[in-house]
Structure formats: structure tokens, C-alpha cells
Amino acid sequence: MSAKLGAVLLAMMSGGLLPEQARAEEKPRPAPQTAEQLFAPTTVWDVHLTFTPEQWAALEPKVVGSPEERMRHFTPGRMLSGRMVAEGDRDKSGTLSKAEFQTLAGNWFKTWDENKRGGLDGKNLRDGLNDLFELGALNHKAEESKDQRSDDVAAVMGIQFETARANLELEGQTFKDVAVRYKGNFSYMQSHGDLKRSLKVDLHEFVKDERLGGLHKLNFHSNVTDTSWMNEVLSHRLYRDGGVVAPRTAYARVSVSVPGLHDRRYVGLYSLVENIDSAFERMHYQTDKGALFKPVMPNLFTDLGDTWATYEKAYYPKGKVTEKQQARLIAFSKFVSHASDKDFASKIEQYIDLDTFARYLAVSVSLTTLDSPLLIGHNFYVYLDPRTQKFSIIPWDLDHSFGNLNMFTNKEMETLSIEQPWQGEKRFLTRLFQQPKFKKLYLARLKELQQGAFKPERVKALVDETAAAIRPSVKDESPEKLARFDKLVAGEFVEQLPLRTPGMKKGQGAPPPPNPFINEKVRPIKPFAEARARSITAQLNGKEQGFVIKHPPMGPGLFFGHFILAALDTDKSGLVSQEEFSQGLQRWYEASPEASNGALTAEQLRVGIDKSLMPPPGSMPAAPAPSAESADD
């Protein structure tokens, strides 16, 4: 140890130096010159962003509209009325008569009463309402605007991200005039009032050909939905260990300077995640002539017709896509949807490499990462290789991996079926699993993972290795975050952090009532890895069936099911009788504006549903736009 460093440590122990000051006294490490050096998995880089006051102000996203206006797309009436008219309109008039409405209510009750006990509990209501969402999802997405992704929660809530200029310093290497903007959907909603928010930095938007080791875009993920700071980093690593092309990662201690506001203020520890773009393609595929897509498709590779514009709205290409590449995606979608079983078996390898898909699915199933093609149908990329004309999947946004999609119980996530790990009628996956050659490859890859990369002892060692590297940076964020972090590393469950609405600072407004359909605990990695390995091994040996997801967890039932249960359950028995169900839905109908010709349009019905279930206008808490000084830490 050098005399200088020893003096620094002595000063720290005696209270003379803060951690940030101590780091400033240490000799800086060499700045990374290549992507391989940058993405060393447990390395924590020092990153400093400098803004002028004007640039800092320009970075703040715009929040458009009042709280009621921002929520206008996210109400029970908005989500249910169109589906009710579409399903109940027997005479094809485009409206719903009272008789049609009563028939629809009767049909729903009969279908949702799965146990045939003459009553609906909260789970019946949640699952029934979510089933409606799944049935209407494809048509809904086809109608989405090309300019707004249907999973763009931040945009729906009135958040408009802005790009600002700044200077970036990484371990003493300075990049001037970089482009910076906030990013994220639910992760942004969770952190929008804090100083620490996820960032995307573009090195060459304003300075052409500015790169770091061949990279021109960097993603700094705040980990606000990943309390362990490890779900995403370790999951990407395990994908790569399983032979899947996946982004590389490291960590960054980010600080900011803004004259008059912040002087090298420590913002927090971020995951540094490789961007999926042309640079990624060149590094991992040795070409940049392929096509990259970031779909929002619950049922991937489904026939959407003959027009590219429809596919473009669902697959969101990243960059230019040639007519040949467009035709290839359309052809594959039609092949999956319509090919005979014989043709599918003989020609599927013209479109995909079976071993590549087997590896991707084996890792996804081992991680129980359902924020993927297995369930929700987003947070992944599709790549079309120009050399083979074959499609593959690149994982992305893995903060909910290791079973941390919190609409399911721990047991369900630990025991997810390896035979049918998806929910609903996903024709591509169903047909793929019917192919003996693919099934053999997939099961072999699963077995290899359980004996190698996914052995619980190895996963635990990765957790401990990573935790040791990042714990000092977590400690510097806050004592509360460190306490949560230490519990998760030790294998203890912790509470989920509450979600705040746009413009609401910490402590403002009434908190939402508890949602019984959401798991309120964060699952630690170590016990999940052990339980998941036991279940997969038991399923491979034919000793366990595994959990099959029968109903979609996302939809109006998840968000509004407990409100609807409270409104319909007039005798407070916890069970909605057929009479209560019929009378309750009738109140929605009667609360709608007076209908012409004795029938309601979807818009009229929406008004009635929202009037019956939503708080009156003006009751939602309004708050000023978030500012830098509202940071929790």
C-alpha cells in the first residue's frame, strides 16, 4: 500500500474524508480503450457528467397534461368498453343494446366461474378481465400509431423525454458535447422524482465518429426496479454463458456537476449495458447489413397481412429495413401461421437455427424471465442475419428475471413448466415444441445449464463476487438501500418499492390501496436459483409437471380487478354472486350518457364505467414537475 493511499484510508477511518473524497485521492485506473475492457462484468467505472444550468434544465422531460388527462388512456372504461361492444354486439350495429349487455354479462359470469360455485372471487375477476385483454391485444396493437409504441408507458402517462448536451468523463477520458436523455418505462415511472434515473448517452450525435472502443451509445440503467443491482447483469452473463448472443455489462458510479446546483454530486450506482445497434451487430455478428427489430408482439411471428406498414407498427425496426428483409419477415409470419405440419417440420430450419433458439429458450426458462416472448411479448430484439436469412432473438431489459415478475407467487415462478413455459396460444412456440429435433436440443441445453452455468453453487458464487465489487457504491447511495441490498444478497425477501404517478414527489398524494394480485416482495437470487434448479431437474426426470400459466397476468384485471370486486360485492362476502354481477354491470350501463336508439357506443359505455369506478375529476393529487432537488437519497 502506498503512503498516500494509507493516509487516505487513515483519514477515512478517523472521519476526515468522505468516500467520494477518498476516491478522488486514489490514483485513477486507465480508461478502457476497447469494448472488451469496458464490459468487464464486475468492474465499477467512475463516470462524471457535466451540464451547464441551461443544459440541465433542457434534460428534464416534459410532463404533458393534468393527472386526469395523463390517466385518460388508463381507466377501466377505456380498457373494457371497446371489448364489451365488440363481443356483445350480436346485430353488428356497432352499439350495445340493454338486452345485448345483459346477455354479455351472463356469458362472462358463466365463463369466469371456473369452479362452478355460483360466485366469482377476486382471482376469477382478475383472470376473466385479463383474458379479454389477451383476446383483444392483437387487434389493439394493429391500430396503434406508428409514432408511439403500445408498451410505451411513459409516453401514455404524459412523459416526453428530451435530449440535452453534456460532457462525459470516464476514468479521466473526456468526451465533449455528448447527447444525454432519460429512458425507461416502468423504471422511469418508479424514479421520475429522483435525481437517479436511467440514462442513454450518445457519443457521436453532435460529434461525428466519436466512439469508445467502437461504441457510440451507452446505457446507464438505474436499477430502481432491481434492488439487488444484479438481476439484469447476471442474467445477461448467464445468457452469454449459455451460448446466446446478449449485451455485455459492467457498472458505473455516476456523478453530476451543474454550476450552482451540483458539484460532482454522487447520483448512484448504475448498470452499464451494451446498446443493441449497428455497433453491436458488427461486434457480435461481424456484419452491419442485418435487420434489427424491437417487437411488441404477444404472439410472435403471427400473420398480420400483406402490408409492411402493419408489421412495422408491431415490430418497430431499428434502422433501415430493405424490401427483401421486409418480405422475409412477412413470409416467415405466414409460414408459422399457415404451413401444414409436414411443411413446418421440413422447412422451419430455413428460417431459424434450431440450436440457437433452443439455447435462448433454455436460458429464458431457467431464469423464468417472462418479460419476454414467453408471456408479455416485449423487451427483446429480433435479428435477421443477412448471411443466413435466419431469425434469432436477443435478450433485453432483464430486471424482472430470476422470477421477479411480481404478478405470480414464488412457487409458480420456481416451478414454471419446461414443457409449456409460455401463456396462451403462442403458435410459433407451440409448433416449435412439437418438433422432435428441436425438443431434443432444448431439453439437452436445459440439462447442460443445470449441470454447468446454472448450478446453484455457481450462481451463488456469482452473486457474492458481484456483491463484493459493488457494495461500497451501494453503501454510498444510502443506508436504506444498503440494508435492502444486504438482505437480498443474503437470500432474504424485501418489500417492493411503491410506484409514484407523474409529478408526484416522495410522500405526496394518497398511496394506492394494496393490490392483492401483486406479489409485494422482491425475490432474492440465491433461494430462487436453488428452487428453480430442483424443479427443472425434477421435470427433466419426469417427477414433476411444472406450473402452466393459464391466464395472462397483465391486463385490466391486474389493475382494476380489486376495485371492481369491491364495487360488485355488495354484501361484502368476498364472492360476487350472479345477481350481484348482473346488477353491478347494469349500473355501468345506466351510468352512461343517454343512448340514441336505446343502445350505447363504446365511448358512451366508457363514460358510464369510469363514472361508476373512477374517482371524481380533480380528486387525483396534482404536483409540480420533478426537480433535481427531489432526489430521495
N, C-alpha and C positions, 0 to 999 in steps of 0.2 A: 504494500500500500504506500502511495506517495505521501510525503509530509503534508502536501497541500490538501489531498483528499482526507487524510487523517484529521487535519484541523477542521475541515468542513463537518465530518461526522461528529467530532467532539462538540462543535458548536450546536449541531442539531440536538444532541443528547442533553445539552445544558439549556436548551430552549432558545438559543441565539439565532437560529436560522430556520425559516420555514422550508418545507420540502421543495417548493419551487425555486427558492433561493439556492438551496443546496445543489439542485440540478444545474443551475446556471454556473456554479463554481466548478462542476465536473468538466473534464475535457470532452468536447463533443466527438461522437463517433463519426467515421467517414460517411458522407451522404451516399445512398445507393446509386449506382450507375446503370444497373440493369433491372429488368422486371423480376428476375430470379432473386436478386439481392433485396429488392423492395419487399417481396412477398415471402419473407421468412416467417413461418407461422406464429412463433411466439415472440417475435421482435416488436418492441414498442418504440415507434419513431416519435421524435419531437417535431410537431408541426405548429407553425405560427402564422396566423392570418392578420394582415394589417389593412384597415379600411380608413378612408377619410370619413368625417362625420356624414358627408353627403352620400358616400357610397354605402355606409352602414344603414342609413335611412332608406336608401333605394332597395336594399336587400329584403326588407320586411315585406312579406306577402300582403296583398290587399285582401280585405275581408268584405265581401260584397253583400249588401242587403241586411235586413234586420234578422234576429234569431228566427222569427216565424217564416220569413222569406227563405232563409237558408234551409229550413226544415221542410219546405213545401214538397220536395221530392221524396221525403222520407216520413210518410204518415201511413197509418193503416188503410185509410181510404185510397190513397194513391197506389198502394201496393195490391189492394184487393179488388177494387171496383171493376177495373177492366177485365180481370179474370172472371169475375162473377157474371158480367154481362156476356162474355164470350161463351161461357159454359152453360148458362141458364137460358139464353135467348133461343128458344126452340123454334119460333116462327121466323127467325132470321131478319127481324125488323131493325136490329141494331139497338134495341132497347130491352128493358126487363119489366114485364108486367108484374102485378102483385101475385098472380097465380104462378107465373114462372119462378118468381122469387121464392114462394113457399115450397114449390117442388124442389128447387135447388137446395134449400135449407134441409129438407127431408133427406135428399140424396147424400148430402155431406154428412149428416149425423149418422146415417146408416153405414157409410163407408168408414168414417173415423172411429166408430165404436167397435174397435178391433176385437175386444174381448166379449162383445155381445152381452153386456151387462146393463144396457139401458141408460148409460150415462157416460159422459166424457170427463176425464181428468185433465190436468194441465198438459201432460205429455201427449194425450190424444189430440188436443187442440194444437199444440206446437207442431206435431208431425203432420197433421192434416193440412194446416195452413202452409207449412213448408213444402208439402207435396204439390200444392197449387203453384208455388213459385217455380218448382222444377219443371212442371208441365208447361208453364208459360215462358220459361227462360229463353229458349232458342228464338221464339218469335220476338220477344222483347229486345234481345240483343241485335237482331237483324234490323230493328228500327232505330238503333242508336245513331246519334250523329257521328260522322267520321271524325269530328274535331274533339270529341270527348269520350274517353274510354268508359265503358259501362261499369268498371270497377274503380273508377277514379273518385274515391270517397271525398278527398279533399276538395275537388272541384265542385262536387254536388253540394258540399257544405259551404260553398262561397269562398273558398281559398284560391287565390290566384298567385302562383309563385312568380317572383320577379328575379331577374338576373342583375347582379352588381359586379363591379370591378374591384379587385383587391390585389395585394401582393402576397405570395405564399413563400414561406421559408421552411424547408425540410432539412433538419440536421445541418443548418448553415448554408445550404444551397438555395438560392433565391430565384423565384420565378415571378417576374413583374407582369402586372396587368392581366391576371387570370380572371376567368368568369366564374362566379360563385352563385349558387342558388340553393334554397332549401328543397327537400324532396321528401316523398313518403305519402302514405295514405293514412291508415290507422296509426302507424307510428308517428306521423306528424300530428294527428289529432291528439295523441297522448301527450305530446311535448310542446304544443304550439305556444304556450305561455312561458316557456322556459328559454334560457339562453342556449341550452344544449339541444340542438335539433339536427337531424340528418342533413348532410350537405353533398352536393355534386360540384366538383371543381373541374373546369375545362381549361387546360393549359394553353391551348392554341386558338381559342375562339377569337381573341383580339391580337395575339402574337402568332402569326402563322408558323407552323412547323416546330413550335415549342413543345418538347416532349421530355418525359422522364423515362429513360430506358425503353423507348419505343411506345410509351403510353401517353395519351393526351387527355384522358379523362380519369378522374379518381373519385371513388365513392367513400364517403365517411359516414358510417351508419351509427346512430346514437345509442342503439341497444336499449331504447326505452321500453320495448316490449320483450326484451331478452335480459332478464335480471341477472343472469349468470355471466353475461358478456361472452358466452361460449356456444350457444346453440348454433348460430349461423357459421361461425368459424370452424368448429369441429365437424359440422355436417358437411360443409364443402370439402374439408380434408378427407372425410370418410368416403365421399363420392369419388374423389380422386384415387384414394386407396383401392376402391372397388373397380378401377379401370374406366371411370366415366369422365369425360371432359367437363370440367367445372371451374368456376372462378377461383383464383388464389386469394389468400387473405393474409393480413398482418394486423397490427394495432397502431393507433396513433394517439398521443397525448396532444390535444388541440388547445391552443391558447389564442386569444384575440387582443389586438390593440386598436383602439379608436381614440384619437386625441380628445381629451375632455370627458371621456366615458370609461374607457378600459385601458389599463397599462399592462400588457401581457397577462391578462386575466385568464386563469385556467378554466376552460369550459368543461373538459372532461375527457374520459377515455372513449375512443371510437374504434369500431372495426373498420379496417381499410380493406375494401373489397374491389377486386378487379372488375372493370367495366366490360360488359359484353357488347362489342362493337367491331369495327373493321380491324383494329389493332389486336383484339382478342382472337379474331378469326385467323389473322396472319400467324400469330404465335402458336395457336393450338391446331390449326388445320393446314398451315403453310400455303394459304391462298386467301385472297380477299374478293373472290368472284362469286361466292355463295350468296344465299339469301337468308336473312335472319328475321324471325317473326316473334312477337311477344303476345300470344293469343289471350283472349278472354273467351274460352270455349269449354263449357261444362262437358260437352260430348265431342271430343277432339276428332278431327278428320271426318266430319259429317257433310254430306252433300248439301250445299247451300244454293244450288242452282248453277246456271251457266255464266253469270255475270261476275267479273272480278271485283266490282265495287262492293258486292255483298261480302265476299271473303276478306276484302281489305278492312272492312269495319270490324270483323271478328278476329283477324289475325294481326293487325297493326304492324305491318312490315317496318323494320328499322333500316332505312336507306332504300335505295332504288331496287326494284324487283323487275327483272326483264319479263317480256311476254312469255318466253319459254318457261321461266320459273313460275309464273302465274298459272300457266296451263298445267304444269306438273302438279301443283297443289290441288287444283280443281280435279285433275284426273285421279289423283290418289284418294281424294274425298269421295268421289263417285265409286271408285273401286271398293273402298271399305264399306260403303253403304249398300251397294247393289251386286257385287260379284257373287257368283254361286260359290258354295263351299269348296267345290273342286277347283275352281279358278283361283279362289283366295289362297288355298293351300299351295298351289303350284306357282303363283306369281307374286306372293307377298314379298319375297326377297328381292324383287325388282325395285321395291320402294323403300325397304328398310333393311338394315343389317340385324339379324335376329339376336346375335350375341350382344351387340351394343345396347339394344332395347332390354335384353334380359338383365344386363348389368345395371342399367338405370333403374329398372323396376325393383330389382333385388335390394338395392341400397334404399330406395324410397320406402319400400315395405319394411325393411329393417328399422328405419328411423321413424316409421309411422308419420311421415310428413304428408299430411292430407291437404295442405295448402298447395295443391299440385294437380296434375291431370287425374289423380285418383279420386278427387272429390270436387273441389271448388272450380278447377279449370282455369286458374291463372297463376301468376308467379313462377313462370318458367319460359324458356325460349325454345322455339323450333328452328332447327338449322337444316337447310338443304345444301348438301355438298355438291359443288359444281362438277367434281370429277366422277362421282359415282351416281349422281342424281338420286341419292337416297336421303331420307329424313332421319334426324335424331333429335333428342331432347337435351337441353342444357338446364340444369337446376338453377334456381334463383330465389332470393328472399326467403331464407330458411330459419327465420327467428322462431317459427312455430314448430320446428322439428322436435325430435325426441318426445313425440306425443303431446306437444304443447298447444294443440288446437283445443281451446277450453270449452267446446260445446259437448265434450264427451267425458265419461268417467275415466278414472285411472285404469280400471280393469278393462274397459273397452279398448283403450289405446294400447295397453300392454299385450292384449290378446287378439289384435286385428288379424283377420283371416289372411293366410298366404295364398289361398285358393281363389278368393274373390275379395281383394283388398280395396275395391272401389265401391261407390254407391251408385245405384240407379242403372239404367240401360246405357252403358257406355259401349257402343257397338265395336269400336276399334279394339278395346281391351278384351272384350268378351270373345271376339273372333281370334285374337292373337293367342289367348289362353287355350283355345280349342285345338291349336296346332301342336301335335306331339313333339315335334322338333323344338319348338320354342319352349314348351313347358319343361322339357328335359333340361334345356340350357338354363332356364330361370331357376329351377329347383337346385341345380348344381351350383349356380352362383350364390344362392341363398346359403347353401351348406358351407361353401368356401368362406363366406363372410362370417358365419357364426364360429368357424374354426380359426379365423385369422383376424382380419381388421376389426370385427365387431365382438370379439371375445370380451366379456365384461371386464376382465382384468386389464386388457389393453385400453378400453375406453376410460376406465377409472384412472389409469396412468396418464392418459392424455389430459383429462380434467385437472389432475394435480399439477402436471407440468405447466399447463396454460395458466392455472390459477396462481402459481408461484410467480410467473412472469408479469401478470397484470395486477396483482393485488395492491402493490404500492400506488398505482394510478387510481384504482378504485377508492382506496383509502383517502386520497387527496380530494375526491369529489364530495364525500360527506360521511359522517359516522353511520347514518341510517342506511345508506347504500352499501357500506362495507358490512354491516350486520346482516343484511339480506344476502349479500354475496357469500359470506362465510357459511351461512346456513345452507345455501344451495350446494356449495362445494362439499359440505359435509353430508349431503344427502337428505336434508330436511326440507319440507314444503314451506312456502311462504305465501302471503296474501298477494293477489293481483293488485296492481295499482289502478285507481279509478280513472275513467275516461272523462275528459272535460270537453264541453262544447266550445265552438269557436268564439274567441273573445272573452272567455271566462278564465280569470286568474285563479290560482290556488286559493281555496276557501270561499270562493264566490258562488252564489246561487245554491239552490237546494240540490243535494246529491240525488241521483236517480234511485228509485227503490231497488232492493236486491232482486236480481233476476235468477229464479230457481233453475233455469235451464243453462246457466253458465257456471262452469267449474271455477270457483273463486280462488283456487290455489295454483301456484306455479309448480310444475313438476321438476324436481331435480334430475340431473342426467344419470347419476350413478345408479340409483334404485331402478330407474326406468330401463337402463341397459341390461341389468340383471334379469328383470321380469320379462323383458321382450325376448332376450336370448332363450330363456326357459320355454316360453310359449312357442317360438319358432321351431326350436328343436323338437318339442312335443308334437307340433303339427307335422313336421317332416317325417317323424316316426309313426304317424297315424294315431297318436294317443290323444289328440285334441283337435277340435273342429275350428276354433277361432271365431272371433266376433265379425259378423257381416253387417254392414251399415244398411239398414232397410229404408230409412227416411233421410232426406237431406237435412243437415243440421242448420243450414243458413236459409233465411227467408223471413217472411212476416211473422211466423210463429215464434222464432227466436226472440225477436224484438218486441212483439206485441202480444204474444200468447198469454203472458201472466196478467196483462191489463184486461184482455178480452175475457179471461177466466173470471176475474173479479167482477166484471160488468155483467156477465151472464149468470153467474152462480148466485142467484138472488137469496137463496135460503142458507148460503154460506156453509154448505155441506162438503165442499171440495170436489163435488161431482155435478156436472151440468146435465140435468135431465133433458129428454127430448122436448118437453114442453118449455123449459127454460131456454133452450137453444132456439126453438122456433120463435118464441115471443121476443127474445133478445135481438135476433136478426130482424124481426119485424119492426122493432124500434128504430133500427138503422134506416130501414126503408121509409118509415113515416117521418123521420127527421130530415129527409131530403127535400129540396125545393119541389114545389108542385109540378107534377109531370104533365106534359101535353099528351093527350090521347090515353091517359091512365097508365103510362109506362115511364121508366126512368132511363136516361142515358147514363153512360159510365161516369161522366162528370157530375151529374146530379146525385148519383149514388155516392160518389166520393165525398161530396159535401155532407151528406147525411151520416156516413160512417165516421168521418172526422169530427163532426159536431157531437156525436154520441160518445166518442172515446178520447178525443184530444182536449187538453186544457184550453180555456178561452183565450182569444188573442190578447197579447200584452202581458200574459202571466209568466211567460218564459223570461228568465233573467237576461237583461242586456248588460253588456260590459264593454269597456273601451278595448281597442285593439291591443294585442300583446306587445310588450316592450322588452328591451334588454334587461331592465331592472326587475322584471318579474320572475327571474330565474329562481327556482326552488333552492338551489344549493349555493 
